[in-house]
Amino acid sequence: MRRETRVTSRAGATLAISAAAAALIWVLSPWLTGQLEPWDADGPFYIGALAVAGALSGALTPRPRWAHYVGAFAGQLIYELVALRVGPLFVLGVVFLLAYSLVFAAAAAAASFARSALMARSEKK
């Protein structure tokens, strides 16, 4: 397989996994927190859920790292557009999604670096 094809398919997989993981936070939020939107939950639920989902995504598909951010943003935005009513605060919500997606991306990058370090360590043995 050519390198460009591998990179493209890897980016597509990372985008899809990140989008699904981030959207799943919104899907599960009403059952786990009683709130339609996870950022309305009491405590650190949303930040924690983004960090856990990002770490799992980064461990499953470590690269490309930019795709974790784009996927997390896209997954949450698509869920909002499809499942929730768009109201007057929608644009503000999009800005919040851009910021909160950084938490997902940071956790994905940390998990990606950890996976790379563990794999390098196991190859040396």
N, C-alpha and C positions, 0 to 999 in steps of 0.2 A: 504494500500500500504506500502511496506517495505521502510524503511528509505533510503537504498542505491538506490532504484529505484526512489524515489522522488528526491534525490540529483542529480542523473544522468539526469533525465528528466528536472530538473530545470537548470542544466548546459547546456544542449542542447538547451533549449529555450533561455537562455541568450546569448549563442554563436551565435545562428541564428539571434536574434534581433540585436545584436551588429554588426554582419557582414553585415546585410542588411542596417542598418543605416549608417555605415561607407562607404559602397559601393555607397549608394545613393548620398553622397557628390560628388563623382567622376562622377556619372551619370548626376547630375544637374549642375556641374561646367561649361560645355560649354554654357549652356543657361543663367546661372546667371552671369558669369564672362567673357565669351568669350574665356576662356582658356580651353584646353583639360585636363590639370592637375591643380587641385585646388591650389597647392602650387605656381603656376606661376601667380596667380591672384594678382592684386594690393591690398594693404592694408591687413587687418587681416582676410580676408574671410576664409581661410582654418582653422586657429586656432579657430575662432568663430564658424564655422560650426562643427568642431570636438567637441567643448564644448557643443553646443546645442544638437547635436546628442547623445553625451555621457550622458548628463543630462536626456534626454528623455528615453534613454535606461536604465539608472540606476533607473529612476522612475517606468518604466514598470516592469523590472525584476531586483530587487535589488541584488540578490545573485545567484551564487557565483561571487564575485567581480573580481577574476582573469579572468573569462570568458569574461568580457567586454574588457579587453586588448587583449586577444587572438582573440576574435571575430572581433574587430576593425582592428587588423593587418591582419587577414585572409581575411576579406571582401575586404579591399583595395587591397591587393596583388592579390587576385583572379580577381578582376576587371581589374587591370593592365595587368595581363597575358592574359585575355580573350579579352579585348576591345582595348588595346593599343599595339602599336608596341614595342617589346622588343629591346632595343638598347644597346650601349656600357655603358651607365650610369645606367643600370638596378640594379646592385649590390649596387651602391650608393643610388639609390632610395629605395631599401629594407631597408638599414640602416636608411634612413630618416623616413620610415614608422614605424620602430621600435620605434624611438624617438617620432614621432608625435602621435602615438597610446597612449602614456602616457597621453596626453592632454585629449583624449577621456575617458580613464580609470579614470583619476582624477575627471572629471566632473561626470562620472557615480557613482563613490564612494561618491562624495558630495551629489548627488541627492538621493542615497541610504540611507545615514545617515539622510538626511532631512526627507525622507519618514518614516524611522524608528522612528524618534523623533516625528513626527506628529501623527503617529499611536499610539505610547505610550501615548502621551498627550491625545488623544481622548479616549483611553481605561480607563484612570484615571477618566474621567468625568462621 
